[in-house]
Amino acid sequence: MAKVKMYTSAWCPYCARAKALLEQRGVSDLEELFVDGQPALRAHMTQLTGRTSVPQIFIGDTHVGGCDDLHALDARGGLMPLLQS
């Protein structure tokens, strides 16, 4: 299974929703990078993604986007192939 990294926040319901979907799809080794109180890490995330909101999800080297993007990818049938690559 591909490595999954998620920039997240402890209080974010969208982060919890994204994490739940990933777990439902078999992701057991999720690297969570908490940006709470970490301006340098959030700035790095913004530089990588062009976005300031969390979650920001990477599967392998592919930036999936946020929670809605992840769910849309799953609805199109693209999440599992990306996870299995």
GIQUIHU-V670225 format. One record per backbone hydrogen bond with DSSP energy under -1.0 kcal/mol. NH is the residue of the N-H (numbers start at 1). CO is the residue of the C=O. If there is no record, write none. Layout:
BEGIN
nh=NH co=CO
nh=NH co=CO
END
This chain:
BEGIN
nh=2 co=83
nh=5 co=58
nh=6 co=31
nh=7 co=56
nh=8 co=33
nh=12 co=9
nh=16 co=12
nh=17 co=13
nh=18 co=14
nh=19 co=15
nh=20 co=16
nh=21 co=17
nh=22 co=18
nh=23 co=19
nh=24 co=20
nh=25 co=21
nh=26 co=23
nh=27 co=22
nh=31 co=4
nh=33 co=6
nh=35 co=8
nh=38 co=35
nh=42 co=38
nh=43 co=39
nh=44 co=40
nh=45 co=41
nh=46 co=42
nh=47 co=43
nh=48 co=44
nh=49 co=45
nh=50 co=46
nh=56 co=7
nh=57 co=65
nh=58 co=5
nh=59 co=62
nh=60 co=3
nh=62 co=59
nh=64 co=57
nh=65 co=57
nh=70 co=66
nh=71 co=67
nh=72 co=68
nh=73 co=69
nh=74 co=70
nh=75 co=71
nh=76 co=72
nh=77 co=74
nh=78 co=73
nh=82 co=78
nh=83 co=79
nh=84 co=80
END
